[in-house]
Amino acid sequence: MTETTRDRSSDPSRYEIRISGRLAPRWVAWFDGMTLTTAGDGTTVLAGPVADQAALHGVLARIRDLGLPLVSVTRLDADPPRSSSRPR
């Protein structure tokens, strides 16, 4: 593993998790460090840092435990995809 890879893996990633329905603001404490925003389309967006994959699965388990349908999970600081074409 390179030094750069190790450094990136220790930094928390930011995620945006969209769920169907409205989640009351009182639930924000259950999702440590994440913001809760209701969107005009009837969904709720949780956004914020997630320490690692285990923490992400914990957040998703909380959403499941509330019985809320998951719409999407987006990693906000993901590396951009590399082009598959090589320069000639």
C-alpha positions in Angstrom: 0.0 0.0 0.0 1.4 3.4 -0.9 1.6 6.3 1.5 -1.1 8.2 -0.4 -3.5 5.3 -0.2 -2.9 4.9 3.6 -3.5 8.6 4.1 -6.7 8.6 2.2 -8.1 5.6 3.9 -7.7 7.2 7.4 -9.7 10.3 6.4 -13.4 10.2 6.8 -15.4 10.3 3.6 -18.4 12.5 3.1 -21.7 10.9 2.0 -25.1 12.0 0.9 -27.8 9.5 1.8 -31.3 10.1 0.4 -34.3 8.3 1.9 -37.9 8.3 0.9 -40.2 10.2 3.3 -39.6 12.9 5.9 -37.5 12.3 8.9 -38.2 14.6 11.9 -35.3 16.8 13.0 -35.3 15.1 16.4 -33.6 12.1 14.7 -30.5 14.1 13.7 -28.8 13.1 17.0 -29.1 9.5 16.0 -26.9 10.1 12.9 -23.7 11.4 14.5 -22.2 14.5 12.7 -24.6 14.3 9.8 -27.0 17.1 8.7 -30.6 16.3 8.0 -32.4 18.2 5.2 -35.9 17.7 3.9 -36.2 18.1 0.1 -39.2 19.4 -1.8 -39.6 16.0 -3.5 -40.7 14.3 -0.3 -37.3 12.8 0.5 -34.9 13.4 3.3 -31.1 13.9 2.8 -28.5 12.9 5.4 -25.1 14.4 4.6 -21.8 14.4 6.4 -18.6 12.6 7.3 -18.5 8.8 7.8 -15.4 7.4 9.4 -15.2 4.2 7.4 -17.2 1.4 5.7 -18.2 0.0 9.1 -19.6 3.3 10.2 -21.5 3.7 6.8 -23.1 0.3 7.4 -24.1 1.5 10.9 -25.8 4.5 9.4 -27.6 2.3 6.8 -28.7 -0.1 9.6 -30.2 2.8 11.5 -32.2 3.9 8.4 -33.3 0.3 8.0 -34.3 0.1 11.7 -36.6 3.2 11.2 -38.3 1.4 8.3 -37.4 4.1 5.8 -36.8 3.2 2.1 -33.3 4.0 0.9 -33.3 6.0 -2.4 -29.5 6.6 -2.9 -26.1 6.6 -1.3 -23.5 8.9 -2.9 -19.9 9.4 -1.8 -19.3 13.1 -2.2 -15.5 13.1 -2.2 -14.9 10.1 -4.4 -11.9 10.2 -6.8 -13.0 11.1 -10.3 -13.1 8.2 -12.7 -10.0 7.7 -14.7 -10.2 7.8 -18.5 -9.7 4.4 -20.1 -8.2 5.9 -23.2 -4.4 6.3 -23.4 -2.7 9.3 -25.1 -1.3 8.4 -28.5 
